[in-house]
Amino acid sequence: MKSLKIRLATLGFLEFAVWGSYLVSLGLFLGSVGLGDYVFWFYTVQGIVSLFMPAMVGMIADRFIPAQKMMSLCHVIAGSFMFAAGWYAMSAGSDIQFGPLFTLYTISVAFFMPTIGLNNSVAFSAMKRHGMDTVKEFPPIRVFGTVGFIVAELFVNFVKIDGVAIQSTYYQLFTCGIISFALALYSLTMPPCPVNRQAKGSLADSLGLSAFKLFKRKEMAIFFIFSMLLGVSLQITNSYGTMYIEHFGKVAQYADDFFAANPTFLISLSQASEALCILLIPLCLRKFGIKGVMLIAMFAWALRFGFFGLGNTSTSGVWLLMLSCIVYGVAFDFFNVSGGLYVDQKTSPELRSSAQGLFMMMTNGFGASLGTFLAGTFIINKNVFTPGLNAEQQLIGWRESWYIFAAYAFVVGVLFFFIFKQPKQDVTSAEVKEAESLSDDAAGFIDEK
């Protein structure tokens, strides 16, 4: 039993190390090669492929190819195209073009995103086969996924090649590819997962689209709409956080600051906070109820962005950036977990899995894609990447952008307070215990994580 836990913890560690090797540092590389105004596309497409690829790959794993083999195949493809993206960037030198790099990257993330769910499927299948309590014993295993993400962040931040940190170069793409290949092999050593070749049901049912009927109920429609509105915030700091922090090094006043040279290290505090905030959720659910916890998350997003705008990398202001990272754990986890509980309360057993998928689709699919696209196109590119701005003017543009995002999150929170009604059936003690388990699904979207 102990050996199985170690094996599954290693699986989760590698799974999220793949993501952590580039998710928060990619903008640094793109900015360094003159593609800073295209950053939003690389994060927007992640949400777009998440709308359909996890469901399609999951359906294949359920019916035809065991999950551990499907996971291995996906990582082979994802790793190959991410490695190819790195190879293209290396070969192109100073003439890296958006089109080829973006195409290779898109194919890679299209096959990576489904592996997050497959990782859970492999773990749950193995645990149930060995008679383990998934609600009780999966969270400690899943924490190692967050650890893997953080370790990968620290690796690309502090390891240098030719005197330049990996976080600012295409070597992060090679790092991602290598970890993917290792995980593809390791996945094949996992206990086999069953398939159901006789599964029945329509294509809509298989893809989870039947859950859209929940929009006929006013309370659920309001909830899912607000899920999308909050999801707008999820990937903005992943997309631009490290670029913003690094930019302080271009301003004379902050040029020698440690954190300006190590932005990925600073952002890794967000993931550490996320892991710790999971422990607070049951207590807060008991005290404030689902609506209260959702509101805390929404206003925490406003603080996340606001502290980002107020802070700097000097000793007098870095505490605000750190506070922003600490608040992130509350902002991300609290809504995802409480939202998952609300969906579980308000849906029938036959729709619960599809409804949970719809919840994640609205937040990490539609919301995150729309938010990253709009933030990049109409705010960041205008305030920061307008030709002719010097470093000080760009810093002002960065700050103004974070304040705009903070105001948006605050308005969403206020509207939610007045429009969303507290459920008549609040969280039960059993559901509070389940919060730790649900939080692990949320943690899969490090976004957010």
Solvent accessible surface area in square Angstrom, and as a share of the most:
residue,aa,sasa,rsa
1,M,120,0.54
2,K,155,0.66
3,S,74,0.48
4,L,7,0.03
5,K,70,0.30
6,I,102,0.52
7,R,84,0.31
8,L,3,0.02
9,A,12,0.09
10,T,51,0.30
11,L,1,0.00
12,G,4,0.04
13,F,58,0.24
14,L,36,0.18
15,E,0,0.00
16,F,2,0.01
17,A,6,0.05
18,V,2,0.01
19,W,1,0.00
20,G,0,0.00
21,S,0,0.00
22,Y,1,0.00
23,L,0,0.00
24,V,1,0.01
25,S,0,0.00
26,L,3,0.01
27,G,0,0.00
28,L,3,0.02
29,F,2,0.01
30,L,0,0.00
31,G,32,0.31
32,S,73,0.47
33,V,47,0.27
34,G,60,0.58
35,L,12,0.06
36,G,6,0.06
37,D,59,0.30
38,Y,81,0.31
39,V,0,0.00
40,F,12,0.05
41,W,88,0.31
42,F,1,0.01
43,Y,2,0.01
44,T,5,0.03
45,V,12,0.07
46,Q,4,0.02
47,G,4,0.04
48,I,72,0.37
49,V,7,0.04
50,S,21,0.13
51,L,42,0.21
52,F,93,0.39
53,M,22,0.10
54,P,48,0.30
55,A,33,0.25
56,M,86,0.38
57,V,5,0.03
58,G,21,0.21
59,M,40,0.18
60,I,58,0.29
61,A,6,0.05
62,D,92,0.48
63,R,48,0.17
64,F,106,0.44
65,I,59,0.30
66,P,29,0.18
67,A,7,0.05
68,Q,9,0.04
69,K,105,0.45
70,M,13,0.06
71,M,0,0.00
72,S,8,0.05
73,L,82,0.41
74,C,0,0.00
75,H,0,0.00
76,V,66,0.38
77,I,43,0.22
78,A,3,0.02
79,G,0,0.00
80,S,47,0.30
81,F,64,0.27
82,M,1,0.01
83,F,68,0.28
84,A,37,0.29
85,A,1,0.00
86,G,0,0.00
87,W,148,0.52
88,Y,49,0.19
89,A,0,0.00
90,M,71,0.32
91,S,79,0.51
92,A,27,0.21
93,G,44,0.42
94,S,123,0.80
95,D,91,0.47
96,I,13,0.07
97,Q,93,0.41
98,F,49,0.20
99,G,36,0.34
100,P,61,0.38
101,L,3,0.02
102,F,38,0.16
103,T,74,0.43
104,L,38,0.19
105,Y,3,0.01
106,T,29,0.17
107,I,56,0.28
108,S,2,0.01
109,V,0,0.00
110,A,11,0.09
111,F,53,0.22
112,F,4,0.02
113,M,10,0.05
114,P,4,0.02
115,T,0,0.00
116,I,12,0.06
117,G,40,0.39
118,L,6,0.03
119,N,6,0.03
120,N,21,0.11
121,S,51,0.33
122,V,0,0.00
123,A,3,0.02
124,F,52,0.22
125,S,26,0.17
126,A,2,0.01
127,M,0,0.00
128,K,139,0.59
129,R,134,0.49
130,H,83,0.37
131,G,69,0.66
132,M,12,0.05
133,D,74,0.38
134,T,24,0.14
135,V,60,0.35
136,K,151,0.64
137,E,37,0.16
138,F,3,0.01
139,P,17,0.11
140,P,78,0.49
141,I,10,0.05
142,R,8,0.03
143,V,58,0.33
144,F,98,0.41
145,G,0,0.00
146,T,2,0.01
147,V,57,0.33
148,G,0,0.00
149,F,0,0.00
150,I,32,0.16
151,V,69,0.39
152,A,6,0.05
153,E,0,0.00
154,L,56,0.28
155,F,91,0.38
156,V,0,0.00
157,N,2,0.01
158,F,96,0.40
159,V,55,0.31
160,K,130,0.55
161,I,60,0.30
162,D,136,0.71
163,G,61,0.59
164,V,72,0.41
165,A,13,0.10
166,I,5,0.03
167,Q,6,0.03
168,S,25,0.16
169,T,22,0.13
170,Y,46,0.17
171,Y,57,0.22
172,Q,0,0.00
173,L,2,0.01
174,F,21,0.09
175,T,19,0.11
176,C,4,0.02
177,G,0,0.00
178,I,103,0.53
179,I,32,0.16
180,S,1,0.01
181,F,74,0.31
182,A,49,0.38
183,L,0,0.00
184,A,4,0.03
185,L,130,0.65
186,Y,52,0.20
187,S,0,0.00
188,L,97,0.48
189,T,78,0.45
190,M,8,0.03
191,P,17,0.11
192,P,78,0.49
193,C,11,0.07
194,P,99,0.62
195,V,44,0.25
196,N,81,0.42
197,R,153,0.56
198,Q,144,0.64
199,A,33,0.26
200,K,190,0.80
201,G,49,0.47
202,S,60,0.38
203,L,115,0.57
204,A,43,0.33
205,D,73,0.38
206,S,33,0.21
207,L,37,0.18
208,G,18,0.17
209,L,76,0.38
210,S,24,0.16
211,A,0,0.00
212,F,75,0.31
213,K,110,0.46
214,L,6,0.03
215,F,67,0.28
216,K,179,0.76
217,R,93,0.34
218,K,160,0.68
219,E,76,0.34
220,M,0,0.00
221,A,18,0.14
222,I,34,0.17
223,F,0,0.00
224,F,0,0.00
225,I,80,0.40
226,F,9,0.04
227,S,0,0.00
228,M,50,0.23
229,L,51,0.25
230,L,4,0.02
231,G,0,0.00
232,V,19,0.11
233,S,1,0.00
234,L,5,0.03
235,Q,10,0.05
236,I,4,0.02
237,T,2,0.01
238,N,3,0.02
239,S,0,0.00
240,Y,0,0.00
241,G,0,0.00
242,T,1,0.01
243,M,16,0.07
244,Y,0,0.00
245,I,0,0.00
246,E,52,0.23
247,H,7,0.03
248,F,0,0.00
249,G,27,0.26
250,K,129,0.55
251,V,9,0.05
252,A,90,0.70
253,Q,139,0.62
254,Y,15,0.06
255,A,54,0.42
256,D,144,0.75
257,D,29,0.15
258,F,109,0.46
259,F,33,0.14
260,A,4,0.03
261,A,68,0.53
262,N,18,0.09
263,P,2,0.01
264,T,0,0.00
265,F,58,0.24
266,L,0,0.00
267,I,2,0.01
268,S,5,0.03
269,L,58,0.29
270,S,0,0.00
271,Q,1,0.00
272,A,38,0.30
273,S,10,0.06
274,E,0,0.00
275,A,21,0.17
276,L,117,0.58
277,C,9,0.06
278,I,11,0.06
279,L,128,0.64
280,L,84,0.42
281,I,1,0.00
282,P,13,0.08
283,L,110,0.55
284,C,19,0.11
285,L,3,0.02
286,R,150,0.55
287,K,149,0.63
288,F,95,0.39
289,G,4,0.04
290,I,0,0.00
291,K,28,0.12
292,G,17,0.16
293,V,0,0.00
294,M,0,0.00
295,L,23,0.12
296,I,58,0.30
297,A,0,0.00
298,M,0,0.00
299,F,65,0.27
300,A,6,0.04
301,W,0,0.00
302,A,13,0.10
303,L,88,0.44
304,R,3,0.01
305,F,1,0.00
306,G,15,0.14
307,F,37,0.16
308,F,0,0.00
309,G,0,0.00
310,L,100,0.50
311,G,0,0.00
312,N,23,0.12
313,T,5,0.03
314,S,26,0.17
315,T,135,0.79
316,S,87,0.56
317,G,2,0.02
318,V,17,0.10
319,W,141,0.49
320,L,26,0.13
321,L,0,0.00
322,M,61,0.27
323,L,58,0.29
324,S,0,0.00
325,C,0,0.00
326,I,97,0.49
327,V,21,0.12
328,Y,1,0.00
329,G,0,0.00
330,V,31,0.18
331,A,1,0.00
332,F,1,0.00
333,D,0,0.00
334,F,4,0.02
335,F,4,0.02
336,N,7,0.04
337,V,0,0.00
338,S,0,0.00
339,G,0,0.00
340,G,3,0.03
341,L,0,0.00
342,Y,4,0.01
343,V,0,0.00
344,D,27,0.14
345,Q,27,0.12
346,K,41,0.17
347,T,7,0.04
348,S,42,0.27
349,P,99,0.62
350,E,143,0.64
351,L,25,0.13
352,R,87,0.32
353,S,97,0.63
354,S,21,0.13
355,A,0,0.00
356,Q,41,0.18
357,G,37,0.36
358,L,3,0.01
359,F,2,0.01
360,M,35,0.15
361,M,30,0.13
362,M,13,0.06
363,T,3,0.01
364,N,9,0.05
365,G,1,0.01
366,F,80,0.33
367,G,0,0.00
368,A,3,0.02
369,S,11,0.07
370,L,80,0.40
371,G,1,0.01
372,T,0,0.00
373,F,64,0.27
374,L,72,0.36
375,A,3,0.03
376,G,0,0.00
377,T,45,0.26
378,F,123,0.51
379,I,32,0.16
380,I,0,0.00
381,N,31,0.16
382,K,144,0.61
383,N,28,0.14
384,V,2,0.01
385,F,53,0.22
386,T,56,0.33
387,P,127,0.80
388,G,81,0.78
389,L,57,0.29
390,N,80,0.41
391,A,23,0.18
392,E,88,0.39
393,Q,83,0.37
394,Q,38,0.17
395,L,15,0.07
396,I,100,0.51
397,G,4,0.03
398,W,3,0.01
399,R,48,0.17
400,E,85,0.38
401,S,0,0.00
402,W,0,0.00
403,Y,89,0.34
404,I,79,0.40
405,F,10,0.04
406,A,14,0.11
407,A,57,0.44
408,Y,74,0.28
409,A,1,0.00
410,F,108,0.45
411,V,79,0.46
412,V,5,0.03
413,G,0,0.00
414,V,50,0.29
415,L,79,0.39
416,F,0,0.00
417,F,107,0.45
418,F,138,0.57
419,I,75,0.38
420,F,4,0.02
421,K,150,0.64
422,Q,76,0.34
423,P,10,0.07
424,K,207,0.88
425,Q,100,0.45
426,D,59,0.30
427,V,24,0.14
428,T,58,0.34
429,S,81,0.52
430,A,70,0.54
431,E,22,0.10
432,V,3,0.02
433,K,136,0.58
434,E,50,0.22
435,A,0,0.00
436,E,50,0.22
437,S,18,0.12
438,L,26,0.13
439,S,0,0.00
440,D,2,0.01
441,D,57,0.30
442,A,3,0.02
443,A,1,0.00
444,G,2,0.02
445,F,37,0.15
446,I,0,0.00
447,D,0,0.00
448,E,0,0.00
449,K,0,0.00
